[in-house]
Structure formats: C-alpha cells, structure tokens
Amino acid sequence: QVQLVESGGGLVQPGGSLRLSCVASGTIFSINDMRWYRQAPGKERELVAIITSGGTTNYEDSVKGRFTISRDNHKKTVYLQMNSLKPEDTAVYYCNAEIIVTKMNVYWGQGTQVTVSS
C-alpha cells in the first residue's frame, strides 16, 4: 500500500524558513510528477510547486524566488524549502505524487501545518 507522509511544518516568524519533506513508501515502480499544494482556512487548495521526474520545476507566482522544490528519487522524497515566509503563507501543506505501482494513480499526503506569525 502506497503512502505519502509529510513532515517539517511548524510555527515560524515572518521572514523565517522551513523545509518540508514528503516520503513515499510502499511497493512503488516509479514516481512521475510530484507536487506541493496548500490550503488556507476558508480558501480552496492551490498548487504551490511541481517537479517532474526529470527535475523540471514550476511555481505559483506568489512563491517564486522564495520557495524551492526538489526531489531525491533514491529516497522517494520531495522537499519544499520555504524562505522569506510571510503570514499569507500560513496553510496546511500537502504533497501529491503520480505513482506507478501496476498503473499510475495520484496519491496525497495527510498534510502538515505551516503557521507564519510573530
């Protein structure tokens, strides 16, 4: 059974940094795109960053230049380095991955809370 487990969330002051991790486990043949989403209270879930299996990245406009997505394919892990955090970055952050077991399915993690506040 495939699972995605996030870690690294917490409380940080404005201007601070956090690094989120998301590890995939289970019987996995390969992983295609991996993504980070976030959902703030009262708002829809939004795509923050995506990284392809080849390492191509793309970001939502408000996080460009502040967030960096990366992955370690051997560890089946995706990271989100978040710098210069702002109160508006406060949200539950979810990882998402296209994982091939016998066929491709999309899996979600359980989410990790990030709170940016002084």
OpenMM code with the backbone's topology and positions (N, CA, C; nanometers):
from openmm import Vec3, app, unit

residues = "GLN VAL GLN LEU VAL GLU SER GLY GLY GLY LEU VAL GLN PRO GLY GLY SER LEU ARG LEU SER CYS VAL ALA SER GLY THR ILE PHE SER ILE ASN ASP MET ARG TRP TYR ARG GLN ALA PRO GLY LYS GLU ARG GLU LEU VAL ALA ILE ILE THR SER GLY GLY THR THR ASN TYR GLU ASP SER VAL LYS GLY ARG PHE THR ILE SER ARG ASP ASN HIS LYS LYS THR VAL TYR LEU GLN MET ASN SER LEU LYS PRO GLU ASP THR ALA VAL TYR TYR CYS ASN ALA GLU ILE ILE VAL THR LYS MET ASN VAL TYR TRP GLY GLN GLY THR GLN VAL THR VAL SER SER".split()
positions = [
    Vec3(0.0841, -0.1185, 0.0000),
    Vec3(0.0000, 0.0000, 0.0000),
    Vec3(0.0883, 0.1245, 0.0000),
    Vec3(0.0603, 0.2163, -0.0921),
    Vec3(0.1422, 0.3363, -0.1060),
    Vec3(0.0945, 0.4434, -0.0088),
    Vec3(0.1902, 0.5079, 0.0554),
    Vec3(0.1594, 0.6198, 0.1448),
    Vec3(0.2558, 0.7337, 0.1190),
    Vec3(0.2063, 0.8563, 0.1390),
    Vec3(0.2883, 0.9767, 0.1388),
    Vec3(0.2789, 1.0383, 0.2774),
    Vec3(0.3932, 1.0657, 0.3369),
    Vec3(0.3956, 1.1212, 0.4719),
    Vec3(0.4787, 1.2483, 0.4718),
    Vec3(0.4123, 1.3609, 0.5082),
    Vec3(0.4816, 1.4894, 0.5152),
    Vec3(0.5365, 1.5130, 0.6554),
    Vec3(0.6381, 1.5978, 0.6620),
    Vec3(0.6923, 1.6434, 0.7889),
    Vec3(0.7590, 1.7784, 0.7676),
    Vec3(0.7893, 1.8461, 0.8800),
    Vec3(0.8648, 1.9701, 0.8716),
    Vec3(0.7854, 2.0966, 0.8937),
    Vec3(0.6534, 2.0850, 0.9091),
    Vec3(0.5742, 2.2042, 0.9350),
    Vec3(0.5966, 2.2564, 1.0762),
    Vec3(0.5381, 2.3732, 1.1026),
    Vec3(0.5508, 2.4308, 1.2360),
    Vec3(0.5191, 2.5784, 1.2358),
    Vec3(0.5549, 2.6420, 1.3471),
    Vec3(0.5340, 2.7852, 1.3650),
    Vec3(0.6653, 2.8585, 1.3400),
    Vec3(0.6610, 2.9617, 1.2576),
    Vec3(0.7816, 3.0381, 1.2257),
    Vec3(0.7450, 3.1855, 1.2163),
    Vec3(0.8396, 3.2707, 1.2484),
    Vec3(0.8163, 3.4145, 1.2396),
    Vec3(0.8266, 3.4619, 1.0937),
    Vec3(0.7611, 3.5718, 1.0623),
    Vec3(0.7763, 3.6283, 0.9274),
    Vec3(0.9232, 3.6502, 0.8937),
    Vec3(0.9580, 3.6141, 0.7702),
    Vec3(1.0970, 3.6222, 0.7270),
    Vec3(1.1767, 3.4972, 0.7530),
    Vec3(1.1190, 3.4038, 0.8259),
    Vec3(1.1889, 3.2804, 0.8584),
    Vec3(1.1800, 3.1763, 0.7490),
    Vec3(1.2346, 3.0578, 0.7786),
    Vec3(1.2413, 2.9493, 0.6809),
    Vec3(1.1937, 2.8188, 0.7417),
    Vec3(1.1408, 2.7342, 0.6568),
    Vec3(1.1058, 2.5974, 0.6920),
    Vec3(1.1365, 2.5079, 0.5723),
    Vec3(1.1633, 2.3815, 0.6019),
    Vec3(1.1825, 2.2832, 0.4956),
    Vec3(1.0860, 2.1680, 0.5169),
    Vec3(0.9975, 2.1494, 0.4215),
    Vec3(0.9024, 2.0392, 0.4267),
    Vec3(0.9590, 1.9193, 0.3513),
    Vec3(0.9270, 1.8001, 0.4023),
    Vec3(0.9651, 1.6762, 0.3361),
    Vec3(0.8410, 1.5898, 0.3176),
    Vec3(0.8439, 1.5084, 0.2140),
    Vec3(0.7347, 1.4143, 0.1889),
    Vec3(0.7965, 1.2864, 0.1346),
    Vec3(0.7781, 1.1776, 0.2092),
    Vec3(0.8360, 1.0488, 0.1729),
    Vec3(0.7280, 0.9549, 0.1247),
    Vec3(0.7539, 0.8912, 0.0114),
    Vec3(0.6634, 0.7891, -0.0410),
    Vec3(0.7117, 0.6517, 0.0024),
    Vec3(0.6185, 0.5675, 0.0455),
    Vec3(0.6547, 0.4327, 0.0871),
    Vec3(0.5570, 0.3325, 0.0275),
    Vec3(0.5995, 0.2055, 0.0271),
    Vec3(0.5169, 0.1005, -0.0299),
    Vec3(0.5841, 0.0413, -0.1520),
    Vec3(0.5129, -0.0460, -0.2189),
    Vec3(0.5651, -0.1100, -0.3396),
    Vec3(0.5441, -0.0155, -0.4563),
    Vec3(0.6515, 0.0508, -0.4991),
    Vec3(0.6458, 0.1562, -0.5997),
    Vec3(0.7345, 0.1198, -0.7163),
    Vec3(0.6791, 0.1263, -0.8364),
    Vec3(0.7604, 0.1014, -0.9551),
    Vec3(0.8348, 0.2282, -0.9950),
    Vec3(0.7617, 0.3393, -1.0034),
    Vec3(0.8258, 0.4670, -1.0341),
    Vec3(0.7334, 0.5813, -0.9929),
    Vec3(0.7917, 0.7003, -0.9871),
    Vec3(0.7172, 0.8204, -0.9497),
    Vec3(0.7339, 0.9242, -1.0596),
    Vec3(0.6253, 0.9759, -1.1083),
    Vec3(0.6317, 1.0808, -1.2105),
    Vec3(0.6350, 1.2177, -1.1415),
    Vec3(0.5421, 1.3055, -1.1753),
    Vec3(0.5414, 1.4387, -1.1167),
    Vec3(0.5125, 1.4324, -0.9669),
    Vec3(0.5766, 1.5233, -0.8940),
    Vec3(0.5497, 1.5398, -0.7503),
    Vec3(0.5167, 1.6873, -0.7282),
    Vec3(0.4220, 1.7133, -0.6414),
    Vec3(0.3712, 1.8486, -0.6245),
    Vec3(0.3523, 1.8815, -0.4766),
    Vec3(0.3533, 2.0093, -0.4474),
    Vec3(0.3103, 2.0612, -0.3184),
    Vec3(0.1902, 2.1513, -0.3416),
    Vec3(0.0870, 2.1291, -0.2631),
    Vec3(-0.0311, 2.2139, -0.2604),
    Vec3(-0.0414, 2.2760, -0.1207),
    Vec3(-0.1242, 2.3772, -0.1081),
    Vec3(-0.1561, 2.4313, 0.0234),
    Vec3(-0.3015, 2.4755, 0.0269),
    Vec3(-0.3562, 2.4744, 0.1477),
    Vec3(-0.4937, 2.5193, 0.1668),
    Vec3(-0.5021, 2.6023, 0.2936),
    Vec3(-0.5344, 2.7292, 0.2759),
    Vec3(-0.5514, 2.8199, 0.3888),
    Vec3(-0.6970, 2.8142, 0.4348),
    Vec3(-0.7233, 2.8516, 0.5590),
    Vec3(-0.8610, 2.8490, 0.6100),
    Vec3(-0.9559, 2.9302, 0.5225),
    Vec3(-1.0663, 2.8695, 0.4832),
    Vec3(-1.1657, 2.9397, 0.4041),
    Vec3(-1.1314, 2.9557, 0.2577),
    Vec3(-1.0200, 2.8953, 0.2146),
    Vec3(-0.9784, 2.9082, 0.0748),
    Vec3(-0.9675, 2.7717, 0.0087),
    Vec3(-0.9670, 2.7715, -0.1237),
    Vec3(-0.9505, 2.6477, -0.1973),
    Vec3(-0.8048, 2.6032, -0.1949),
    Vec3(-0.7865, 2.4736, -0.2115),
    Vec3(-0.6498, 2.4202, -0.2208),
    Vec3(-0.5866, 2.4724, -0.3487),
    Vec3(-0.4595, 2.5157, -0.3384),
    Vec3(-0.3906, 2.5686, -0.4549),
    Vec3(-0.2564, 2.4998, -0.4751),
    Vec3(-0.2174, 2.4899, -0.6018),
    Vec3(-0.0892, 2.4304, -0.6364),
    Vec3(0.0215, 2.5306, -0.6085),
    Vec3(0.1216, 2.4884, -0.5348),
    Vec3(0.2335, 2.5761, -0.4986),
    Vec3(0.3527, 2.5523, -0.5887),
    Vec3(0.3877, 2.4247, -0.6085),
    Vec3(0.5076, 2.3937, -0.6853),
    Vec3(0.4959, 2.2517, -0.7401),
    Vec3(0.5639, 2.2292, -0.8523),
    Vec3(0.5643, 2.0979, -0.9159),
    Vec3(0.7061, 2.0678, -0.9640),
    Vec3(0.7436, 1.9392, -0.9563),
    Vec3(0.8712, 1.8959, -1.0102),
    Vec3(0.8476, 1.7658, -1.0863),
    Vec3(0.8973, 1.7615, -1.2091),
    Vec3(0.8798, 1.6416, -1.2895),
    Vec3(0.9852, 1.5367, -1.2531),
    Vec3(0.9705, 1.4191, -1.3096),
    Vec3(1.0681, 1.3137, -1.2839),
    Vec3(1.2058, 1.3523, -1.3363),
    Vec3(1.2102, 1.4399, -1.4352),
    Vec3(1.3376, 1.4857, -1.4895),
    Vec3(1.3945, 1.6069, -1.4201),
    Vec3(1.3207, 1.6604, -1.3235),
    Vec3(1.3723, 1.7721, -1.2449),
    Vec3(1.3250, 1.9103, -1.2883),
    Vec3(1.2385, 1.9179, -1.3874),
    Vec3(1.1836, 2.0470, -1.4268),
    Vec3(1.0860, 2.0965, -1.3210),
    Vec3(1.0981, 2.2248, -1.2869),
    Vec3(1.0158, 2.2805, -1.1797),
    Vec3(0.9293, 2.3960, -1.2308),
    Vec3(0.8221, 2.4210, -1.1562),
    Vec3(0.7373, 2.5359, -1.1838),
    Vec3(0.6715, 2.5770, -1.0528),
    Vec3(0.6435, 2.7073, -1.0406),
    Vec3(0.5951, 2.7608, -0.9136),
    Vec3(0.4763, 2.8533, -0.9338),
    Vec3(0.3932, 2.8579, -0.8313),
    Vec3(0.2876, 2.9578, -0.8253),
    Vec3(0.3539, 3.0944, -0.8089),
    Vec3(0.2956, 3.1982, -0.8701),
    Vec3(0.3627, 3.3281, -0.8788),
    Vec3(0.4019, 3.3859, -0.7426),
    Vec3(0.3177, 3.3688, -0.6424),
    Vec3(0.3439, 3.4344, -0.5139),
    Vec3(0.4618, 3.3736, -0.4383),
    Vec3(0.5087, 3.2554, -0.4787),
    Vec3(0.6201, 3.1914, -0.4071),
    Vec3(0.7483, 3.1898, -0.4877),
    Vec3(0.7421, 3.2367, -0.6130),
    Vec3(0.8626, 3.2379, -0.6973),
    Vec3(0.9726, 3.3207, -0.6316),
    Vec3(1.0927, 3.2648, -0.6307),
    Vec3(1.2054, 3.3327, -0.5703),
    Vec3(1.2188, 3.3111, -0.4205),
    Vec3(1.1151, 3.2532, -0.3584),
    Vec3(1.1192, 3.2276, -0.2138),
    Vec3(1.1170, 3.0788, -0.1816),
    Vec3(1.0439, 3.0002, -0.2598),
    Vec3(1.0315, 2.8568, -0.2365),
    Vec3(1.1106, 2.7803, -0.3414),
    Vec3(1.1653, 2.6656, -0.3011),
    Vec3(1.2359, 2.5784, -0.3935),
    Vec3(1.1899, 2.4347, -0.3728),
    Vec3(1.1420, 2.3718, -0.4798),
    Vec3(1.1036, 2.2313, -0.4743),
    Vec3(1.2186, 2.1470, -0.5288),
    Vec3(1.2432, 2.0334, -0.4645),
    Vec3(1.3474, 1.9421, -0.5101),
    Vec3(1.3042, 1.8008, -0.4764),
    Vec3(1.3768, 1.7026, -0.5297),
    Vec3(1.3419, 1.5651, -0.5026),
    Vec3(1.4665, 1.4797, -0.5007),
    Vec3(1.4589, 1.3701, -0.4243),
    Vec3(1.5624, 1.2678, -0.4202),
    Vec3(1.4944, 1.1385, -0.4628),
    Vec3(1.5194, 1.0975, -0.5843),
    Vec3(1.4482, 0.9807, -0.6378),
    Vec3(1.4864, 0.8518, -0.5648),
    Vec3(1.6097, 0.8412, -0.5201),
    Vec3(1.6511, 0.7206, -0.4478),
    Vec3(1.5768, 0.7088, -0.3142),
    Vec3(1.5533, 0.8225, -0.2524),
    Vec3(1.4831, 0.8226, -0.1246),
    Vec3(1.3320, 0.8361, -0.1414),
    Vec3(1.2848, 0.8489, -0.2663),
    Vec3(1.1427, 0.8659, -0.2938),
    Vec3(1.0861, 0.9820, -0.2117),
    Vec3(1.1587, 1.0911, -0.2118),
    Vec3(1.1252, 1.2055, -0.1274),
    Vec3(1.1204, 1.3342, -0.2090),
    Vec3(1.0237, 1.4192, -0.1783),
    Vec3(1.0167, 1.5537, -0.2356),
    Vec3(1.0273, 1.6532, -0.1213),
    Vec3(1.0943, 1.7643, -0.1481),
    Vec3(1.1173, 1.8672, -0.0478),
    Vec3(1.0583, 2.0005, -0.0951),
    Vec3(1.0280, 2.0852, 0.0027),
    Vec3(0.9901, 2.2225, -0.0280),
    Vec3(1.0645, 2.3124, 0.0700),
    Vec3(1.1671, 2.3800, 0.0202),
    Vec3(1.2403, 2.4774, 0.1002),
    Vec3(1.1677, 2.6105, 0.0895),
    Vec3(1.1238, 2.6626, 0.2024),
    Vec3(1.0468, 2.7859, 0.2050),
    Vec3(1.1251, 2.8928, 0.2806),
    Vec3(1.1628, 2.9975, 0.2115),
    Vec3(1.2372, 3.1086, 0.2701),
    Vec3(1.1539, 3.2364, 0.2665),
    Vec3(1.1951, 3.3348, 0.3438),
    Vec3(1.1261, 3.4652, 0.3472),
    Vec3(0.9759, 3.4469, 0.3646),
    Vec3(0.9391, 3.3645, 0.4601),
    Vec3(0.7988, 3.3319, 0.4797),
    Vec3(0.7176, 3.4534, 0.5225),
    Vec3(0.5938, 3.4562, 0.4746),
    Vec3(0.5010, 3.5660, 0.5023),
    Vec3(0.3770, 3.5101, 0.5728),
    Vec3(0.3055, 3.5921, 0.6471),
    Vec3(0.1823, 3.5436, 0.7119),
    Vec3(0.0843, 3.4811, 0.6123),
    Vec3(0.0819, 3.5304, 0.4914),
    Vec3(-0.0105, 3.4750, 0.3912),
    Vec3(0.0314, 3.3374, 0.3402),
    Vec3(0.1477, 3.2894, 0.3822),
    Vec3(0.1889, 3.1524, 0.3503),
    Vec3(0.1292, 3.0516, 0.4490),
    Vec3(0.0653, 3.1004, 0.5534),
    Vec3(0.0038, 3.0126, 0.6526),
    Vec3(-0.1029, 2.9254, 0.5872),
    Vec3(-0.0882, 2.7931, 0.6042),
    Vec3(-0.1793, 2.6982, 0.5412),
    Vec3(-0.1405, 2.5572, 0.5829),
    Vec3(-0.2260, 2.4619, 0.5488),
    Vec3(-0.1874, 2.3218, 0.5548),
    Vec3(-0.1259, 2.2878, 0.4188),
    Vec3(-0.0073, 2.2322, 0.4221),
    Vec3(0.0650, 2.1976, 0.3006),
    Vec3(0.0537, 2.0462, 0.2768),
    Vec3(0.0187, 2.0117, 0.1533),
    Vec3(0.0000, 1.8720, 0.1154),
    Vec3(0.0944, 1.8350, 0.0014),
    Vec3(0.1522, 1.7166, 0.0086),
    Vec3(0.2242, 1.6686, -0.1080),
    Vec3(0.1340, 1.5744, -0.1878),
    Vec3(0.1686, 1.5617, -0.3123),
    Vec3(0.0875, 1.4904, -0.4114),
    Vec3(0.1848, 1.4299, -0.5107),
    Vec3(0.1597, 1.3057, -0.5496),
    Vec3(0.2534, 1.2414, -0.6422),
    Vec3(0.1797, 1.1456, -0.7347),
    Vec3(0.2287, 1.1390, -0.8580),
    Vec3(0.1795, 1.0411, -0.9561),
    Vec3(0.2690, 0.9180, -0.9430),
    Vec3(0.2139, 0.8122, -0.8879),
    Vec3(0.2935, 0.6940, -0.8548),
    Vec3(0.2441, 0.5739, -0.9340),
    Vec3(0.3400, 0.5045, -0.9933),
    Vec3(0.3073, 0.3848, -1.0696),
    Vec3(0.3401, 0.2621, -0.9852),
    Vec3(0.2359, 0.1844, -0.9591),
    Vec3(0.2537, 0.0537, -0.8953),
    Vec3(0.2387, -0.0485, -1.0082),
    Vec3(0.1157, -0.0831, -1.0440),
    Vec3(0.0915, -0.1577, -1.1677),
    Vec3(0.0351, -0.0634, -1.2736),
    Vec3(-0.0253, 0.0447, -1.2304),
    Vec3(-0.0711, 0.1537, -1.3159),
    Vec3(-0.0535, 0.2837, -1.2381),
    Vec3(-0.0704, 0.3974, -1.3044),
    Vec3(-0.0474, 0.5239, -1.2358),
    Vec3(-0.1722, 0.5698, -1.1616),
    Vec3(-0.1511, 0.6074, -1.0363),
    Vec3(-0.2542, 0.6716, -0.9564),
    Vec3(-0.1946, 0.7938, -0.8897),
    Vec3(-0.2806, 0.8846, -0.8474),
    Vec3(-0.2383, 1.0046, -0.7766),
    Vec3(-0.2630, 0.9844, -0.6278),
    Vec3(-0.1610, 1.0108, -0.5497),
    Vec3(-0.1684, 0.9925, -0.4057),
    Vec3(-0.1472, 1.1259, -0.3352),
    Vec3(-0.2085, 1.1389, -0.2167),
    Vec3(-0.1971, 1.2585, -0.1339),
    Vec3(-0.1434, 1.2228, 0.0032),
    Vec3(-0.0658, 1.3146, 0.0584),
    Vec3(-0.0277, 1.3030, 0.1978),
    Vec3(-0.1360, 1.3576, 0.2883),
    Vec3(-0.1122, 1.3483, 0.4186),
    Vec3(-0.2133, 1.3883, 0.5150),
    Vec3(-0.2087, 1.5375, 0.5471),
    Vec3(-0.1031, 1.6026, 0.5076),
    Vec3(-0.0895, 1.7461, 0.5294),
    Vec3(-0.0053, 1.7797, 0.6513),
    Vec3(0.0618, 1.8935, 0.6441),
    Vec3(0.1388, 1.9448, 0.7571),
    Vec3(0.1126, 2.0944, 0.7696),
    Vec3(0.0892, 2.1385, 0.8925),
    Vec3(0.0508, 2.2783, 0.9157),
    Vec3(0.1738, 2.3677, 0.9166),
    Vec3(0.1652, 2.4769, 0.8426),
    Vec3(0.2670, 2.5824, 0.8460),
    Vec3(0.1984, 2.7102, 0.8911),
    Vec3(0.2483, 2.7680, 0.9993),
    Vec3(0.1933, 2.8920, 1.0524),
    Vec3(0.3034, 2.9967, 1.0592),
    Vec3(0.2799, 3.1091, 0.9937),
    Vec3(0.3766, 3.2185, 0.9919),
    Vec3(0.3162, 3.3345, 1.0709),
    Vec3(0.3736, 3.3594, 1.1873),
    Vec3(0.3160, 3.4603, 1.2760),
    Vec3(0.4223, 3.5095, 1.3727),
    Vec3(0.4107, 3.6368, 1.4109),
    Vec3(0.5009, 3.6919, 1.5114),
    Vec3(0.4369, 3.6836, 1.6496),
] * unit.nanometer
topology = app.Topology()
chain = topology.addChain("A")
for resn in residues:
    res = topology.addResidue(resn, chain)
    for name in ("N", "CA", "C"):
        topology.addAtom(name, app.Element.getBySymbol(name[0]), res)
